[in-house]
């Protein structure tokens, strides 16, 4: 008589590797409190702390965390500078911005610079934990309070793209945009307008922001669409 095979135990669910977290904030007590809270959880491993932008980038290069909790006001160069550097040096490292600024422009700047998460500093610790877990597993995170502001900013950018340029830009910015769309580099634009190259860069930054553009290709398309140059 054949024996019925004994049931085997269900295999244990696969465990993720702990999320390696670097905390970058210039307030020691904030870093300490956040570290103590996060280290209570087995799936989180706080591998380092940093209090300046330079120390943060050194830690990113040396420790190779999987997630950076980054203060947007990190001295001396600021969190956006660190964000852009991480995006260039180690794009696989995910960054969650920590800030007290619930401003849609700051949010848009952070996302444009490479942030995968945006958390206000007065958030409850469990919410920060959820953000770390989501971003550490490849997702993104945005506080509910900021969702409406993000839509407001995208709406503003969409309206800006439809508006006539002379209603949004100064006459000088229109000139710079037209020359840029014709293929001129910054130095050539400066020569043609009898201004410094640094001033050209300022005008380009301002018009990109006003029109919701991110590069010269988009600027050229915008200029053609609004007949500032011919295709």
C-alpha positions in Angstrom: 0.0 0.0 0.0 1.5 3.3 -1.1 2.1 5.8 1.6 0.7 9.2 1.0 3.6 11.7 0.9 3.8 13.9 4.0 3.0 17.5 3.4 6.0 19.7 3.3 6.3 23.1 5.0 5.7 26.1 2.8 8.9 27.7 1.8 9.9 30.8 3.7 9.2 34.0 1.8 12.3 35.5 0.2 13.8 38.2 2.3 15.0 41.4 0.8 18.4 42.7 1.6 18.3 45.4 4.2 18.0 48.9 2.7 21.3 50.7 3.3 20.5 54.3 4.3 22.7 57.3 4.6 21.2 60.2 6.6 22.4 63.7 5.5 21.3 66.5 7.7 23.3 69.3 9.5 21.3 68.9 12.8 23.0 66.2 14.9 20.0 65.5 17.1 17.7 65.1 14.1 20.1 62.6 12.5 20.4 60.7 15.8 16.7 60.5 16.4 16.1 59.3 12.8 18.8 56.8 13.1 17.6 55.3 16.3 14.1 55.0 14.9 15.1 53.4 11.6 17.5 50.9 13.2 14.6 49.4 15.2 13.6 47.7 11.9 15.4 44.7 10.6 15.0 45.7 6.9 16.8 49.0 7.4 20.5 49.4 7.9 21.7 52.9 8.6 25.3 52.8 7.2 26.3 56.4 7.7 25.6 60.0 8.6 26.7 63.3 7.1 26.3 66.9 8.1 27.6 68.8 5.0 27.3 68.5 1.3 30.9 67.5 0.9 30.7 64.8 3.6 27.5 63.5 1.9 29.1 63.1 -1.5 32.2 61.5 0.1 30.0 59.0 1.9 28.0 58.3 -1.3 31.3 57.5 -3.1 32.7 55.4 -0.2 29.7 53.7 1.4 27.5 53.3 -1.6 24.1 53.4 0.2 21.0 52.4 -1.5 19.0 55.3 -0.2 20.0 58.8 0.9 17.8 60.8 3.3 18.8 64.3 2.2 18.2 67.6 3.9 17.3 70.1 1.2 19.1 72.9 3.1 22.3 70.9 3.7 25.2 73.4 3.9 27.2 74.7 2.3 26.1 74.0 -1.3 22.5 72.9 -0.7 20.6 69.6 -1.2 19.9 70.3 -4.9 23.6 70.4 -5.7 24.0 67.1 -3.9 21.0 65.6 -5.7 22.5 66.5 -9.1 25.9 65.2 -8.2 24.5 61.8 -7.0 22.4 61.6 -10.2 25.7 62.0 -12.2 28.0 59.9 -10.0 25.7 57.1 -8.9 22.3 57.2 -10.5 21.4 53.8 -9.0 21.4 55.5 -5.5 17.9 56.7 -4.6 17.3 60.0 -2.8 14.5 61.1 -0.5 14.4 64.8 0.1 13.8 65.9 3.7 12.6 69.5 4.0 10.4 71.9 5.9 9.4 73.5 2.6 5.9 72.5 1.4 6.4 74.6 -1.8 5.5 73.4 -5.3 8.6 75.0 -6.8 10.9 73.3 -4.4 9.1 70.0 -5.0 9.5 70.5 -8.8 13.2 71.3 -8.5 13.8 68.3 -6.3 12.0 65.9 -8.8 13.8 67.5 -11.7 17.1 67.1 -10.0 16.6 63.4 -9.4 14.7 62.9 -6.1 12.6 59.7 -5.8 10.9 60.9 -2.7 9.8 64.1 -0.9 9.1 64.1 2.8 8.3 67.0 5.1 10.5 67.1 8.2 7.4 67.3 10.5 6.2 63.9 9.2 5.5 61.2 11.7 8.4 58.6 11.9 6.2 55.7 10.4 5.6 57.8 7.3 9.4 58.3 6.9 9.9 54.6 7.3 7.3 53.9 4.6 9.1 56.4 2.3 12.4 54.6 2.9 10.9 51.2 2.2 9.1 52.3 -1.0 12.0 54.2 -2.5 14.5 51.5 -1.3 12.5 48.9 -3.2 12.5 50.9 -6.4 9.4 53.0 -6.0 8.7 56.6 -5.4 7.2 58.5 -2.5 5.3 61.7 -2.2 3.4 62.9 0.9 -0.3 63.3 0.4 -0.1 67.0 1.3 2.2 67.6 -1.6 0.2 65.8 -4.3 -2.0 68.8 -4.9 0.9 71.1 -5.1 2.6 68.9 -7.7 -0.5 69.1 -9.9 -0.6 72.8 -9.5 2.9 73.1 -10.7 2.4 70.8 -13.7 -0.8 72.8 -14.5 1.2 76.1 -14.4 3.9 74.6 -16.7 1.2 73.4 -19.1 -0.3 76.9 -19.2 3.1 78.4 -19.7 3.8 76.3 -22.8 0.5 77.5 -24.4 1.0 81.2 -23.6 2.5 83.6 -26.1 6.2 84.1 -25.2 5.9 87.9 -25.0 3.3 87.5 -22.2 5.7 85.4 -20.1 9.2 86.6 -21.0 11.0 89.9 -21.0 12.0 91.3 -24.4 15.6 90.3 -23.6 14.6 86.7 -22.8 12.7 86.5 -26.1 15.9 87.6 -27.9 18.0 85.0 -26.0 15.4 82.3 -26.8 15.3 83.2 -30.5 19.1 83.1 -30.8 19.4 79.9 -28.8 16.8 78.3 -31.1 18.9 79.3 -34.1 21.7 77.1 -32.8 23.9 79.8 -31.1 25.9 78.8 -28.1 26.0 81.0 -25.0 29.2 82.8 -26.1 27.8 83.7 -29.5 24.5 85.0 -27.9 26.6 87.1 -25.6 28.5 88.6 -28.5 25.4 89.4 -30.5 23.5 91.0 -27.6 26.6 92.8 -26.2 26.1 91.2 -22.7 28.3 88.8 -20.7 28.1 85.1 -21.1 27.1 84.8 -17.4 24.1 87.1 -18.1 23.1 84.8 -20.9 23.1 81.9 -18.6 20.9 83.7 -16.2 18.4 84.6 -18.9 18.3 81.0 -20.1 17.7 79.7 -16.6 14.9 82.2 -16.1 13.2 81.5 -19.4 13.5 77.8 -19.0 11.8 78.1 -15.6 9.0 80.4 -16.9 8.2 78.1 -19.9 8.7 74.8 -18.1 11.5 73.7 -20.4 14.5 71.5 -19.4 16.9 71.7 -22.4 17.8 73.4 -25.7 15.8 70.9 -27.8 12.6 71.8 -26.0 13.4 75.5 -26.2 14.0 75.2 -30.0 10.6 73.4 -30.5 8.9 76.1 -28.4 10.5 78.9 -30.4 9.5 77.3 -33.7 5.9 76.7 -32.5 5.6 80.3 -31.5 7.3 81.5 -34.7 10.4 83.0 -33.1 12.4 81.2 -35.6 11.7 79.3 -38.8 11.8 75.5 -38.9 
